[in-house]
Amino acid sequence: MSELTGMPAESIMGFKREGEGGWTVTVQALELSRVPSTMDILGTYEVTLSDDGELLGFRHLGRHRRSATDDGRSQ
């Protein structure tokens, strides 16, 4: 994740198996550091990997403040 975006990954928010061809991993990354840290801007990304760990897909899902009670996406 850090190599793709240049931003540090904060956490893995989830992962799921994609049929027989790989995995989709949802990652949260620090996009903008602010003071106080509760105002940091975090981005949510979806990364699709093959079973061998090869990158198959990557997309930005959204961003929110660290202090937000959810990530801004409805499930």
Biopython code that builds the backbone (N, CA, C, O; Angstrom):
import numpy as np
from Bio.PDB.StructureBuilder import StructureBuilder

atoms = [
    (1, "MET", "N", (0.822, -1.187, 0.000)),
    (1, "MET", "CA", (0.000, 0.000, 0.000)),
    (1, "MET", "C", (0.867, 1.253, 0.000)),
    (1, "MET", "O", (0.645, 2.172, -0.789)),
    (2, "SER", "N", (1.851, 1.285, 0.884)),
    (2, "SER", "CA", (2.726, 2.461, 0.955)),
    (2, "SER", "C", (3.490, 2.686, -0.337)),
    (2, "SER", "O", (3.715, 3.829, -0.735)),
    (3, "GLU", "N", (3.896, 1.597, -1.001)),
    (3, "GLU", "CA", (4.610, 1.726, -2.274)),
    (3, "GLU", "C", (3.696, 2.288, -3.368)),
    (3, "GLU", "O", (4.157, 3.035, -4.231)),
    (4, "LEU", "N", (2.421, 1.939, -3.342)),
    (4, "LEU", "CA", (1.477, 2.417, -4.355)),
    (4, "LEU", "C", (1.141, 3.888, -4.189)),
    (4, "LEU", "O", (1.077, 4.630, -5.169)),
    (5, "THR", "N", (0.924, 4.316, -2.944)),
    (5, "THR", "CA", (0.408, 5.660, -2.698)),
    (5, "THR", "C", (1.427, 6.633, -2.138)),
    (5, "THR", "O", (1.246, 7.846, -2.247)),
    (6, "GLY", "N", (2.504, 6.119, -1.533)),
    (6, "GLY", "CA", (3.449, 6.986, -0.854)),
    (6, "GLY", "C", (2.955, 7.411, 0.520)),
    (6, "GLY", "O", (3.585, 8.236, 1.183)),
    (7, "MET", "N", (1.821, 6.845, 0.953)),
    (7, "MET", "CA", (1.236, 7.170, 2.252)),
    (7, "MET", "C", (1.304, 5.950, 3.164)),
    (7, "MET", "O", (1.176, 4.817, 2.701)),
    (8, "PRO", "N", (1.506, 6.178, 4.456)),
    (8, "PRO", "CA", (1.564, 5.043, 5.377)),
    (8, "PRO", "C", (0.192, 4.405, 5.582)),
    (8, "PRO", "O", (-0.807, 5.103, 5.755)),
    (9, "ALA", "N", (0.156, 3.095, 5.562)),
    (9, "ALA", "CA", (-1.083, 2.374, 5.853)),
    (9, "ALA", "C", (-1.352, 2.455, 7.347)),
    (9, "ALA", "O", (-0.449, 2.244, 8.157)),
    (10, "GLU", "N", (-2.581, 2.758, 7.708)),
    (10, "GLU", "CA", (-2.991, 2.837, 9.113)),
    (10, "GLU", "C", (-3.510, 1.500, 9.603)),
    (10, "GLU", "O", (-3.140, 1.049, 10.688)),
    (11, "SER", "N", (-4.365, 0.859, 8.815)),
    (11, "SER", "CA", (-4.969, -0.393, 9.259)),
    (11, "SER", "C", (-5.585, -1.144, 8.094)),
    (11, "SER", "O", (-5.905, -0.568, 7.054)),
    (12, "ILE", "N", (-5.741, -2.429, 8.290)),
    (12, "ILE", "CA", (-6.503, -3.271, 7.371)),
    (12, "ILE", "C", (-7.922, -3.275, 7.924)),
    (12, "ILE", "O", (-8.141, -3.695, 9.061)),
    (13, "MET", "N", (-8.875, -2.820, 7.146)),
    (13, "MET", "CA", (-10.248, -2.731, 7.621)),
    (13, "MET", "C", (-11.038, -3.993, 7.302)),
    (13, "MET", "O", (-12.066, -4.257, 7.926)),
    (14, "GLY", "N", (-10.566, -4.770, 6.337)),
    (14, "GLY", "CA", (-11.249, -6.007, 6.004)),
    (14, "GLY", "C", (-10.625, -6.659, 4.791)),
    (14, "GLY", "O", (-9.822, -6.052, 4.082)),
    (15, "PHE", "N", (-11.003, -7.904, 4.561)),
    (15, "PHE", "CA", (-10.560, -8.627, 3.376)),
    (15, "PHE", "C", (-11.592, -9.689, 3.061)),
    (15, "PHE", "O", (-12.303, -10.173, 3.942)),
    (16, "LYS", "N", (-11.659, -10.045, 1.777)),
    (16, "LYS", "CA", (-12.582, -11.107, 1.374)),
    (16, "LYS", "C", (-12.024, -11.845, 0.175)),
    (16, "LYS", "O", (-11.288, -11.288, -0.638)),
    (17, "ARG", "N", (-12.384, -13.083, 0.088)),
    (17, "ARG", "CA", (-11.973, -13.953, -1.011)),
    (17, "ARG", "C", (-12.789, -13.598, -2.232)),
    (17, "ARG", "O", (-14.004, -13.427, -2.137)),
    (18, "GLU", "N", (-12.142, -13.484, -3.379)),
    (18, "GLU", "CA", (-12.813, -13.173, -4.642)),
    (18, "GLU", "C", (-12.816, -14.410, -5.518)),
    (18, "GLU", "O", (-11.883, -14.633, -6.289)),
    (19, "GLY", "N", (-13.860, -15.213, -5.402)),
    (19, "GLY", "CA", (-13.954, -16.423, -6.206)),
    (19, "GLY", "C", (-12.739, -17.301, -5.997)),
    (19, "GLY", "O", (-12.325, -17.554, -4.865)),
    (20, "GLU", "N", (-12.167, -17.768, -7.106)),
    (20, "GLU", "CA", (-10.968, -18.599, -7.007)),
    (20, "GLU", "C", (-9.729, -17.843, -7.465)),
    (20, "GLU", "O", (-8.665, -18.435, -7.645)),
    (21, "GLY", "N", (-9.870, -16.520, -7.656)),
    (21, "GLY", "CA", (-8.777, -15.789, -8.262)),
    (21, "GLY", "C", (-8.076, -14.759, -7.421)),
    (21, "GLY", "O", (-7.276, -13.994, -7.959)),
    (22, "GLY", "N", (-8.329, -14.692, -6.129)),
    (22, "GLY", "CA", (-7.593, -13.721, -5.345)),
    (22, "GLY", "C", (-8.365, -13.175, -4.168)),
    (22, "GLY", "O", (-9.325, -13.777, -3.687)),
    (23, "TRP", "N", (-7.914, -12.005, -3.713)),
    (23, "TRP", "CA", (-8.435, -11.374, -2.513)),
    (23, "TRP", "C", (-8.666, -9.890, -2.748)),
    (23, "TRP", "O", (-7.946, -9.255, -3.518)),
    (24, "THR", "N", (-9.678, -9.340, -2.078)),
    (24, "THR", "CA", (-9.881, -7.905, -2.030)),
    (24, "THR", "C", (-9.632, -7.469, -0.593)),
    (24, "THR", "O", (-10.241, -7.993, 0.339)),
    (25, "VAL", "N", (-8.728, -6.504, -0.422)),
    (25, "VAL", "CA", (-8.343, -6.015, 0.898)),
    (25, "VAL", "C", (-8.715, -4.534, 0.979)),
    (25, "VAL", "O", (-8.398, -3.760, 0.075)),
    (26, "THR", "N", (-9.388, -4.144, 2.064)),
    (26, "THR", "CA", (-9.733, -2.738, 2.296)),
    (26, "THR", "C", (-8.749, -2.187, 3.317)),
    (26, "THR", "O", (-8.610, -2.714, 4.420)),
    (27, "VAL", "N", (-8.065, -1.104, 2.920)),
    (27, "VAL", "CA", (-6.982, -0.540, 3.725)),
    (27, "VAL", "C", (-7.266, 0.926, 4.002)),
    (27, "VAL", "O", (-7.796, 1.638, 3.150)),
    (28, "GLN", "N", (-6.909, 1.367, 5.195)),
    (28, "GLN", "CA", (-7.018, 2.772, 5.555)),
    (28, "GLN", "C", (-5.613, 3.355, 5.604)),
    (28, "GLN", "O", (-4.720, 2.770, 6.216)),
    (29, "ALA", "N", (-5.409, 4.520, 4.956)),
    (29, "ALA", "CA", (-4.088, 5.149, 4.901)),
    (29, "ALA", "C", (-4.175, 6.601, 5.349)),
    (29, "ALA", "O", (-5.198, 7.260, 5.162)),
    (30, "LEU", "N", (-3.100, 7.089, 5.938)),
    (30, "LEU", "CA", (-3.010, 8.482, 6.356)),
    (30, "LEU", "C", (-2.696, 9.339, 5.130)),
    (30, "LEU", "O", (-1.597, 9.264, 4.580)),
    (31, "GLU", "N", (-3.672, 10.159, 4.701)),
    (31, "GLU", "CA", (-3.478, 11.016, 3.527)),
    (31, "GLU", "C", (-2.923, 12.382, 3.891)),
    (31, "GLU", "O", (-2.136, 12.956, 3.138)),
    (32, "LEU", "N", (-3.330, 12.911, 5.051)),
    (32, "LEU", "CA", (-2.885, 14.239, 5.466)),
    (32, "LEU", "C", (-2.818, 14.294, 6.982)),
    (32, "LEU", "O", (-3.819, 14.078, 7.665)),
    (33, "SER", "N", (-1.636, 14.585, 7.502)),
    (33, "SER", "CA", (-1.437, 14.678, 8.944)),
    (33, "SER", "C", (-1.733, 16.103, 9.395)),
    (33, "SER", "O", (-1.263, 17.063, 8.783)),
    (34, "ARG", "N", (-2.511, 16.241, 10.465)),
    (34, "ARG", "CA", (-2.869, 17.557, 10.987)),
    (34, "ARG", "C", (-2.686, 17.588, 12.502)),
    (34, "ARG", "O", (-2.517, 16.550, 13.142)),
    (35, "VAL", "N", (-2.724, 18.797, 13.064)),
    (35, "VAL", "CA", (-2.664, 18.982, 14.511)),
    (35, "VAL", "C", (-3.970, 19.629, 14.925)),
    (35, "VAL", "O", (-4.332, 20.676, 14.389)),
    (36, "PRO", "N", (-4.684, 19.033, 15.863)),
    (36, "PRO", "CA", (-4.439, 17.773, 16.547)),
    (36, "PRO", "C", (-4.693, 16.591, 15.610)),
    (36, "PRO", "O", (-5.316, 16.740, 14.559)),
    (37, "SER", "N", (-4.204, 15.424, 16.005)),
    (37, "SER", "CA", (-4.290, 14.246, 15.143)),
    (37, "SER", "C", (-5.727, 13.800, 14.874)),
    (37, "SER", "O", (-5.967, 13.058, 13.923)),
    (38, "THR", "N", (-6.673, 14.232, 15.682)),
    (38, "THR", "CA", (-8.077, 13.887, 15.426)),
    (38, "THR", "C", (-8.577, 14.531, 14.137)),
    (38, "THR", "O", (-9.629, 14.149, 13.624)),
    (39, "MET", "N", (-7.835, 15.502, 13.609)),
    (39, "MET", "CA", (-8.200, 16.166, 12.355)),
    (39, "MET", "C", (-7.465, 15.576, 11.145)),
    (39, "MET", "O", (-7.644, 16.055, 10.025)),
    (40, "ASP", "N", (-6.638, 14.540, 11.360)),
    (40, "ASP", "CA", (-5.966, 13.858, 10.245)),
    (40, "ASP", "C", (-6.997, 13.425, 9.211)),
    (40, "ASP", "O", (-8.141, 13.124, 9.552)),
    (41, "ILE", "N", (-6.589, 13.396, 7.950)),
    (41, "ILE", "CA", (-7.446, 12.913, 6.872)),
    (41, "ILE", "C", (-6.985, 11.505, 6.498)),
    (41, "ILE", "O", (-5.830, 11.294, 6.125)),
    (42, "LEU", "N", (-7.905, 10.547, 6.603)),
    (42, "LEU", "CA", (-7.635, 9.159, 6.273)),
    (42, "LEU", "C", (-8.350, 8.792, 4.986)),
    (42, "LEU", "O", (-9.483, 9.216, 4.757)),
    (43, "GLY", "N", (-7.703, 8.018, 4.160)),
    (43, "GLY", "CA", (-8.313, 7.529, 2.923)),
    (43, "GLY", "C", (-8.575, 6.045, 3.026)),
    (43, "GLY", "O", (-7.821, 5.309, 3.662)),
    (44, "THR", "N", (-9.651, 5.613, 2.395)),
    (44, "THR", "CA", (-9.984, 4.194, 2.342)),
    (44, "THR", "C", (-9.730, 3.698, 0.927)),
    (44, "THR", "O", (-10.201, 4.292, -0.042)),
    (45, "TYR", "N", (-8.984, 2.610, 0.816)),
    (45, "TYR", "CA", (-8.586, 2.054, -0.470)),
    (45, "TYR", "C", (-8.979, 0.587, -0.558)),
    (45, "TYR", "O", (-8.996, -0.127, 0.445)),
    (46, "GLU", "N", (-9.291, 0.154, -1.757)),
    (46, "GLU", "CA", (-9.572, -1.250, -2.020)),
    (46, "GLU", "C", (-8.475, -1.775, -2.938)),
    (46, "GLU", "O", (-8.249, -1.238, -4.022)),
    (47, "VAL", "N", (-7.799, -2.824, -2.497)),
    (47, "VAL", "CA", (-6.702, -3.418, -3.251)),
    (47, "VAL", "C", (-7.085, -4.857, -3.574)),
    (47, "VAL", "O", (-7.465, -5.620, -2.685)),
    (48, "THR", "N", (-6.983, -5.224, -4.854)),
    (48, "THR", "CA", (-7.281, -6.593, -5.267)),
    (48, "THR", "C", (-5.974, -7.290, -5.604)),
    (48, "THR", "O", (-5.172, -6.793, -6.394)),
    (49, "LEU", "N", (-5.773, -8.462, -4.983)),
    (49, "LEU", "CA", (-4.532, -9.220, -5.134)),
    (49, "LEU", "C", (-4.821, -10.629, -5.625)),
    (49, "LEU", "O", (-5.860, -11.209, -5.307)),
    (50, "SER", "N", (-3.896, -11.171, -6.399)),
    (50, "SER", "CA", (-3.992, -12.578, -6.803)),
    (50, "SER", "C", (-3.616, -13.447, -5.609)),
    (50, "SER", "O", (-3.155, -12.940, -4.587)),
    (51, "ASP", "N", (-3.811, -14.740, -5.738)),
    (51, "ASP", "CA", (-3.410, -15.658, -4.674)),
    (51, "ASP", "C", (-1.907, -15.585, -4.401)),
    (51, "ASP", "O", (-1.463, -15.893, -3.295)),
    (52, "ASP", "N", (-1.127, -15.180, -5.401)),
    (52, "ASP", "CA", (0.318, -15.064, -5.258)),
    (52, "ASP", "C", (0.757, -13.693, -4.741)),
    (52, "ASP", "O", (1.952, -13.444, -4.587)),
    (53, "GLY", "N", (-0.209, -12.795, -4.469)),
    (53, "GLY", "CA", (0.113, -11.467, -3.967)),
    (53, "GLY", "C", (0.358, -10.434, -5.046)),
    (53, "GLY", "O", (0.762, -9.314, -4.736)),
    (54, "GLU", "N", (0.125, -10.777, -6.315)),
    (54, "GLU", "CA", (0.298, -9.835, -7.417)),
    (54, "GLU", "C", (-0.858, -8.841, -7.427)),
    (54, "GLU", "O", (-2.012, -9.227, -7.241)),
    (55, "LEU", "N", (-0.553, -7.563, -7.642)),
    (55, "LEU", "CA", (-1.567, -6.519, -7.693)),
    (55, "LEU", "C", (-2.430, -6.678, -8.938)),
    (55, "LEU", "O", (-1.916, -6.703, -10.056)),
    (56, "LEU", "N", (-3.744, -6.786, -8.745)),
    (56, "LEU", "CA", (-4.679, -6.904, -9.854)),
    (56, "LEU", "C", (-5.529, -5.648, -10.013)),
    (56, "LEU", "O", (-5.966, -5.334, -11.120)),
    (57, "GLY", "N", (-5.765, -4.938, -8.931)),
    (57, "GLY", "CA", (-6.591, -3.748, -8.980)),
    (57, "GLY", "C", (-6.386, -2.880, -7.752)),
    (57, "GLY", "O", (-5.919, -3.342, -6.711)),
    (58, "PHE", "N", (-6.749, -1.596, -7.900)),
    (58, "PHE", "CA", (-6.541, -0.626, -6.843)),
    (58, "PHE", "C", (-7.520, 0.518, -7.068)),
    (58, "PHE", "O", (-7.619, 1.044, -8.176)),
    (59, "ARG", "N", (-8.254, 0.910, -6.007)),
    (59, "ARG", "CA", (-9.121, 2.077, -6.162)),
    (59, "ARG", "C", (-9.315, 2.790, -4.835)),
    (59, "ARG", "O", (-9.300, 2.185, -3.763)),
    (60, "HIS", "N", (-9.496, 4.090, -4.945)),
    (60, "HIS", "CA", (-9.727, 4.965, -3.794)),
    (60, "HIS", "C", (-11.228, 5.025, -3.553)),
    (60, "HIS", "O", (-11.990, 5.375, -4.454)),
    (61, "LEU", "N", (-11.659, 4.684, -2.334)),
    (61, "LEU", "CA", (-13.080, 4.639, -2.032)),
    (61, "LEU", "C", (-13.598, 5.916, -1.389)),
    (61, "LEU", "O", (-14.790, 6.208, -1.475)),
    (62, "GLY", "N", (-12.727, 6.677, -0.748)),
    (62, "GLY", "CA", (-13.169, 7.907, -0.091)),
    (62, "GLY", "C", (-12.206, 8.332, 0.983)),
    (62, "GLY", "O", (-11.179, 7.692, 1.211)),
    (63, "ARG", "N", (-12.554, 9.443, 1.656)),
    (63, "ARG", "CA", (-11.707, 9.949, 2.742)),
    (63, "ARG", "C", (-12.586, 10.528, 3.833)),
    (63, "ARG", "O", (-13.743, 10.880, 3.603)),
    (64, "HIS", "N", (-12.012, 10.620, 5.032)),
    (64, "HIS", "CA", (-12.733, 11.156, 6.176)),
    (64, "HIS", "C", (-11.738, 11.599, 7.245)),
    (64, "HIS", "O", (-10.567, 11.221, 7.219)),
    (65, "ARG", "N", (-12.225, 12.404, 8.182)),
    (65, "ARG", "CA", (-11.389, 12.804, 9.314)),
    (65, "ARG", "C", (-11.261, 11.645, 10.291)),
    (65, "ARG", "O", (-12.188, 10.852, 10.458)),
    (66, "ARG", "N", (-10.124, 11.558, 10.922)),
    (66, "ARG", "CA", (-9.893, 10.500, 11.913)),
    (66, "ARG", "C", (-10.968, 10.526, 13.006)),
    (66, "ARG", "O", (-11.334, 9.475, 13.533)),
    (67, "SER", "N", (-11.468, 11.695, 13.345)),
    (67, "SER", "CA", (-12.451, 11.822, 14.416)),
    (67, "SER", "C", (-13.867, 11.414, 13.992)),
    (67, "SER", "O", (-14.765, 11.360, 14.832)),
    (68, "ALA", "N", (-14.079, 11.130, 12.715)),
    (68, "ALA", "CA", (-15.410, 10.725, 12.251)),
    (68, "ALA", "C", (-15.798, 9.391, 12.880)),
    (68, "ALA", "O", (-14.940, 8.545, 13.132)),
    (69, "THR", "N", (-17.087, 9.207, 13.130)),
    (69, "THR", "CA", (-17.539, 7.973, 13.767)),
    (69, "THR", "C", (-17.653, 6.818, 12.792)),
    (69, "THR", "O", (-17.780, 5.671, 13.221)),
    (70, "ASP", "N", (-17.613, 7.083, 11.491)),
    (70, "ASP", "CA", (-17.572, 6.035, 10.473)),
    (70, "ASP", "C", (-16.717, 6.523, 9.331)),
    (70, "ASP", "O", (-16.242, 7.658, 9.361)),
    (71, "ASP", "N", (-16.506, 5.688, 8.313)),
    (71, "ASP", "CA", (-15.615, 6.063, 7.212)),
    (71, "ASP", "C", (-16.332, 6.780, 6.080)),
    (71, "ASP", "O", (-15.750, 6.974, 5.013)),
    (72, "GLY", "N", (-17.597, 7.182, 6.289)),
    (72, "GLY", "CA", (-18.317, 7.934, 5.280)),
    (72, "GLY", "C", (-18.970, 7.077, 4.203)),
    (72, "GLY", "O", (-19.613, 7.606, 3.296)),
    (73, "ARG", "N", (-18.812, 5.765, 4.294)),
    (73, "ARG", "CA", (-19.418, 4.868, 3.298)),
    (73, "ARG", "C", (-20.551, 4.117, 3.956)),
    (73, "ARG", "O", (-20.425, 3.659, 5.092)),
    (74, "SER", "N", (-21.657, 3.989, 3.245)),
    (74, "SER", "CA", (-22.740, 3.166, 3.775)),
    (74, "SER", "C", (-22.511, 1.739, 3.339)),
    (74, "SER", "O", (-22.079, 1.494, 2.213)),
    (75, "GLN", "N", (-22.795, 0.793, 4.214)),
    (75, "GLN", "CA", (-22.567, -0.625, 3.926)),
    (75, "GLN", "C", (-23.841, -1.285, 3.502)),
    (75, "GLN", "O", (-23.851, -2.482, 3.216)),
]
sb = StructureBuilder()
sb.init_structure("model")
sb.init_model(0)
sb.init_chain("A")
sb.init_seg("    ")
for serial, (resi, resn, name, xyz) in enumerate(atoms, 1):
    if name == "N":
        sb.init_residue(resn, " ", resi, " ")
    sb.init_atom(name, np.array(xyz, "f"), 0.0, 1.0, " ", f" {name:<3s}", serial, name[0])
structure = sb.get_structure()
